[in-house]
């Protein structure tokens, strides 16, 4: 690593360490930007990742998507192009070198205008094309240009008066670096109307809004103008799950949230997310989280009290 990049990385470490102060997941004055610090390996956490850029500046993290496991650390970034339910876990952290990262949500509504602009310049529509239905989550080494833009984003936290004027410029550059980078096709296809990834995105949006309803695949396929076989193929290619598996993860994560945050018992939580049988809910919950509902909730509550007492609201990314 060059001296300039070492300096940029140290600057990121300094900003995050100074602003976080102590362990936890912290919101910031910049909309969509959260910063994260952990001084030890943390228990697995269910999370709902939105389209985002997540960068680790120190330590490492494991993210489980469907039956795939992604591990990324310092110098890496995680690009998520579609809403995905995952399990995540900090797997490298210590008091001497705590895990430090940040996550910045991507405003996908701004990508089509950027693509129109790029298609009129040196990056033609052909150059912006890509293989069909790429995975909606990937790990990559951060490039110097993206790292520089990310550092300027973090530095705005020290100059809050500059945020209204400079944030749109930094955000535009980050989007540009991502869209034109080695994995930009993941964002480009999600933003291209009538592409298979865009149609899968519509299916995901419907499932998120109606996860508690019984799922009829033929109805879902019709809603997004796809055949049943095409929906199955492209949905799994992008999310690493079938629509039914995706719905199941949404249900289980929401049930866990209801038990943790609203103190519902397992029967009420399972019924509220769409399970008619409490025993069926308990079996699927234990299969997914490793323990029956109330035992898992008790363990998570004890962990949160021990590790995050006094911290701000827990976040789900980074």
C-alpha positions as CSV (number, residue, x, y, z in Angstrom):
1,X,0.0,0.0,0.0
2,X,1.4,3.4,-0.9
3,X,2.1,6.1,1.7
4,X,-0.9,8.1,0.4
5,X,-3.3,5.2,0.8
6,X,-1.9,4.4,4.3
7,X,-2.6,8.0,5.3
8,X,-6.1,7.9,3.9
9,X,-6.8,4.6,5.8
10,X,-5.4,6.1,9.0
11,X,-7.5,9.2,8.5
12,X,-10.6,7.0,8.3
13,X,-9.7,5.1,11.4
14,X,-9.1,8.4,13.3
15,X,-12.5,9.9,12.2
16,X,-14.5,6.8,13.1
17,X,-12.7,6.1,16.4
18,X,-13.1,9.7,17.5
19,X,-16.7,10.1,16.7
20,X,-17.9,6.7,18.0
21,X,-15.9,7.0,21.2
22,X,-17.2,3.6,22.5
23,X,-18.6,0.4,21.1
24,X,-21.9,0.4,19.2
25,X,-23.6,1.3,16.0
26,X,-24.1,5.1,15.5
27,X,-26.2,7.2,13.3
28,X,-24.6,10.5,12.1
29,X,-25.6,13.9,11.0
30,X,-25.4,12.7,7.3
31,X,-28.6,11.0,6.2
32,X,-28.0,7.3,5.4
33,X,-24.5,7.2,7.0
34,X,-23.8,5.1,10.0
35,X,-20.5,4.3,11.7
36,X,-19.7,1.2,13.7
37,X,-17.2,0.2,16.4
38,X,-16.8,-3.1,18.3
39,X,-13.9,-4.1,20.6
40,X,-14.5,-7.8,20.5
41,X,-16.1,-10.5,18.4
42,X,-19.9,-10.0,18.5
43,X,-22.7,-12.5,18.3
44,X,-24.5,-13.1,15.0
45,X,-27.1,-10.5,14.2
46,X,-30.0,-10.7,11.8
47,X,-30.0,-7.7,9.6
48,X,-31.9,-6.2,6.6
49,X,-29.3,-4.7,4.3
50,X,-30.5,-2.0,1.9
51,X,-28.7,-0.9,-1.2
52,X,-25.5,0.5,0.3
53,X,-21.8,0.8,0.4
54,X,-20.2,-0.6,3.5
55,X,-16.5,-0.1,4.1
56,X,-14.4,-1.7,6.8
57,X,-11.3,0.3,7.8
58,X,-10.2,-2.0,10.6
59,X,-11.2,-5.6,11.6
60,X,-13.3,-8.0,9.6
61,X,-17.0,-9.1,9.3
62,X,-18.9,-12.2,8.1
63,X,-22.1,-11.9,6.2
64,X,-24.3,-14.9,5.4
65,X,-26.6,-14.5,2.5
66,X,-28.8,-17.6,1.8
67,X,-26.3,-20.4,1.8
68,X,-23.3,-18.2,0.9
69,X,-20.8,-16.6,3.3
70,X,-18.9,-13.4,2.5
71,X,-16.0,-12.3,4.7
72,X,-14.5,-8.9,4.2
73,X,-12.0,-6.8,6.1
74,X,-9.8,-3.7,5.9
75,X,-9.4,-2.4,2.4
76,X,-12.6,-4.2,1.3
77,X,-16.1,-2.9,0.7
78,X,-19.4,-4.6,0.5
79,X,-21.7,-3.5,-2.2
80,X,-25.4,-4.3,-1.8
81,X,-27.7,-3.5,-4.7
82,X,-31.1,-4.8,-3.5
83,X,-32.8,-5.2,-0.1
84,X,-31.4,-8.5,1.4
85,X,-32.1,-10.2,4.7
86,X,-28.8,-11.6,6.1
87,X,-27.0,-12.8,9.2
88,X,-23.9,-10.7,10.0
89,X,-21.2,-11.0,12.6
90,X,-18.0,-9.1,13.5
91,X,-15.3,-11.8,13.4
92,X,-12.1,-9.8,13.9
93,X,-11.9,-7.1,16.6
94,X,-9.9,-6.4,19.8
95,X,-9.6,-3.7,22.4
96,X,-6.2,-2.7,20.8
97,X,-7.6,-2.7,17.3
98,X,-11.4,-2.4,17.4
99,X,-13.6,-3.2,14.4
100,X,-14.3,0.1,12.6
101,X,-16.6,0.5,9.6
102,X,-19.2,2.7,8.0
103,X,-22.2,2.1,5.8
104,X,-23.7,4.6,3.4
105,X,-27.1,3.9,1.9
106,X,-27.4,4.3,-1.9
107,X,-30.2,6.4,-3.2
108,X,-31.1,4.2,-6.2
109,X,-33.5,6.8,-7.5
110,X,-30.5,8.9,-8.5
111,X,-28.9,6.2,-10.7
112,X,-31.0,6.4,-13.8
113,X,-30.2,10.1,-14.4
114,X,-26.5,9.3,-13.9
115,X,-26.7,6.4,-16.4
116,X,-28.4,8.7,-19.0
117,X,-25.5,11.2,-18.6
118,X,-22.9,8.5,-18.9
119,X,-24.5,7.0,-21.9
120,X,-24.0,10.3,-23.8
121,X,-20.3,10.4,-23.0
122,X,-17.3,8.1,-23.3
123,X,-19.1,5.4,-21.4
124,X,-21.7,4.3,-24.0
125,X,-24.7,2.1,-23.4
126,X,-22.7,-0.8,-24.7
127,X,-19.9,-0.2,-22.2
128,X,-22.5,0.0,-19.4
129,X,-24.1,-3.3,-20.3
130,X,-23.5,-6.4,-18.1
131,X,-24.3,-10.1,-17.7
132,X,-27.9,-10.8,-16.7
133,X,-28.9,-11.1,-13.0
134,X,-25.7,-10.6,-11.1
135,X,-25.8,-11.4,-7.3
136,X,-27.2,-8.5,-5.3
137,X,-24.2,-8.5,-2.9
138,X,-20.5,-8.7,-3.4
139,X,-17.2,-7.9,-1.8
140,X,-14.4,-6.1,-3.6
141,X,-11.1,-4.3,-2.9
142,X,-11.7,-0.6,-2.6
143,X,-10.1,1.5,-5.3
144,X,-8.0,4.6,-4.5
145,X,-10.7,6.9,-6.2
146,X,-13.6,5.4,-4.2
147,X,-11.5,5.4,-1.0
148,X,-10.7,9.1,-1.5
149,X,-14.4,10.0,-2.0
150,X,-15.4,7.9,1.0
151,X,-12.8,9.7,3.2
152,X,-14.2,13.1,2.1
153,X,-17.7,11.8,3.1
154,X,-16.4,10.9,6.6
155,X,-14.5,14.2,6.9
156,X,-17.8,16.1,6.5
157,X,-18.8,14.8,10.0
158,X,-16.2,17.2,11.4
159,X,-17.6,20.1,9.4
160,X,-21.4,19.9,9.8
161,X,-21.9,23.3,8.4
162,X,-20.5,22.1,5.1
163,X,-22.8,19.1,4.8
164,X,-25.7,20.8,3.0
165,X,-23.5,22.2,0.2
166,X,-20.9,19.5,-0.2
167,X,-22.8,16.2,0.5
168,X,-24.6,16.2,-2.9
169,X,-21.2,16.5,-4.6
170,X,-19.5,13.7,-2.6
171,X,-22.6,11.5,-3.0
172,X,-22.6,12.0,-6.8
173,X,-18.9,11.0,-7.0
174,X,-19.5,7.9,-4.8
175,X,-22.3,6.9,-7.1
176,X,-20.2,7.5,-10.2
177,X,-17.3,5.5,-8.8
178,X,-19.6,2.6,-7.9
179,X,-21.6,2.6,-11.2
180,X,-18.4,2.8,-13.3
181,X,-16.4,0.4,-11.1
182,X,-15.8,-3.3,-11.5
183,X,-19.2,-4.2,-10.0
184,X,-21.2,-1.3,-11.2
185,X,-23.4,-3.6,-13.4
186,X,-25.1,-4.7,-10.2
187,X,-26.4,-1.2,-9.6
188,X,-26.9,-0.4,-13.3
189,X,-29.2,-3.3,-13.9
190,X,-31.3,-2.7,-10.8
191,X,-31.9,0.8,-12.1
192,X,-32.8,-0.2,-15.7
193,X,-36.5,-0.5,-16.2
194,X,-37.8,-3.9,-17.5
195,X,-34.4,-5.6,-16.9
196,X,-34.7,-8.9,-15.0
197,X,-32.9,-7.5,-11.9
198,X,-35.3,-4.5,-11.9
199,X,-38.3,-6.9,-12.1
200,X,-36.8,-8.9,-9.2
201,X,-36.5,-5.7,-7.3
202,X,-40.2,-5.1,-7.7
203,X,-40.9,-8.7,-6.5
204,X,-38.7,-8.0,-3.4
205,X,-40.5,-4.7,-2.7
206,X,-43.9,-6.6,-2.8
207,X,-42.6,-9.4,-0.5
208,X,-41.3,-6.8,2.0
209,X,-44.7,-5.1,2.1
210,X,-46.8,-8.3,2.2
211,X,-44.5,-10.8,3.9
212,X,-47.2,-12.0,6.3
213,X,-49.5,-13.1,3.4
214,X,-49.5,-16.6,2.0
215,X,-47.2,-16.6,-1.1
216,X,-48.5,-17.7,-4.5
217,X,-45.6,-17.7,-6.8
218,X,-47.7,-17.4,-10.0
219,X,-49.4,-14.3,-8.6
220,X,-46.1,-12.8,-7.7
221,X,-44.7,-13.6,-11.2
222,X,-47.7,-12.0,-12.8
223,X,-47.3,-8.8,-10.7
224,X,-43.8,-8.3,-12.0
225,X,-44.5,-9.4,-15.6
226,X,-42.3,-12.5,-15.4
227,X,-43.0,-16.2,-16.0
228,X,-42.8,-18.4,-12.9
229,X,-39.6,-20.1,-14.1
230,X,-38.0,-16.8,-15.0
231,X,-38.8,-15.4,-11.6
232,X,-37.4,-18.4,-9.8
233,X,-34.2,-18.3,-11.8
234,X,-33.4,-14.6,-11.6
235,X,-34.7,-14.2,-8.1
236,X,-32.3,-16.8,-6.8
237,X,-29.4,-15.6,-9.0
238,X,-29.7,-12.1,-7.4
239,X,-30.7,-12.9,-3.8
240,X,-29.2,-16.4,-3.3
241,X,-32.7,-17.5,-2.2
242,X,-36.0,-18.5,-3.7
243,X,-38.9,-16.2,-3.1
244,X,-40.3,-18.5,-0.4
245,X,-36.9,-18.6,1.4
246,X,-36.7,-14.8,1.1
247,X,-40.2,-14.4,2.6
248,X,-39.3,-16.9,5.4
249,X,-36.3,-14.8,6.4
250,X,-38.3,-11.6,6.4
251,X,-40.9,-13.3,8.7
252,X,-38.4,-14.7,11.1
253,X,-36.4,-11.4,11.3
254,X,-39.6,-9.4,11.9
255,X,-40.8,-11.9,14.6
256,X,-37.4,-11.6,16.3
257,X,-37.8,-7.8,16.3
258,X,-41.3,-8.0,17.7
259,X,-40.1,-10.2,20.6
260,X,-37.0,-8.0,21.3
261,X,-38.5,-4.5,20.8
262,X,-42.2,-5.0,21.6
263,X,-41.9,-7.8,24.1
264,X,-44.4,-10.1,22.2
265,X,-44.3,-13.8,23.2
266,X,-43.4,-16.4,20.6
267,X,-46.9,-17.3,19.8
268,X,-48.1,-13.8,19.1
269,X,-45.0,-12.8,17.2
270,X,-45.2,-15.9,15.0
271,X,-48.9,-15.3,14.3
272,X,-48.4,-11.7,13.5
273,X,-45.8,-12.5,10.8
274,X,-48.0,-15.1,9.1
275,X,-47.4,-18.4,10.9
276,X,-50.6,-20.3,11.7
277,X,-48.8,-23.0,13.8
278,X,-46.7,-22.0,16.8
279,X,-44.8,-25.3,16.6
280,X,-44.0,-24.7,12.9
281,X,-42.8,-21.2,13.8
282,X,-40.6,-22.4,16.6
283,X,-39.0,-25.1,14.5
284,X,-38.2,-22.7,11.6
285,X,-36.9,-20.1,14.1
286,X,-34.6,-22.6,15.8
287,X,-33.4,-23.8,12.4
288,X,-32.5,-20.3,11.4
289,X,-31.2,-18.7,14.6
290,X,-29.8,-21.9,16.3
291,X,-32.1,-21.7,19.3
292,X,-35.9,-21.8,20.1
293,X,-37.4,-18.3,20.2
294,X,-37.5,-17.4,23.9
295,X,-34.1,-18.9,24.6
296,X,-32.6,-16.9,21.7
297,X,-34.4,-13.7,22.8
298,X,-33.1,-14.1,26.4
299,X,-29.5,-14.5,25.2
300,X,-29.7,-11.5,22.8
301,X,-31.2,-9.3,25.6
302,X,-28.4,-10.3,28.0
303,X,-25.8,-9.6,25.3
304,X,-27.2,-6.2,24.5
305,X,-27.3,-5.2,28.1
306,X,-23.7,-6.3,28.6
307,X,-22.2,-4.9,25.4
308,X,-24.4,-1.9,24.4
309,X,-25.8,-0.4,27.6
310,X,-26.2,3.3,27.0
311,X,-25.6,3.1,23.3
312,X,-27.8,4.7,20.7
313,X,-30.4,2.8,18.7
314,X,-28.9,-0.3,17.2
315,X,-28.6,-0.3,13.4
316,X,-28.5,-3.1,10.9
317,X,-25.7,-2.5,8.6
318,X,-21.9,-1.9,8.5
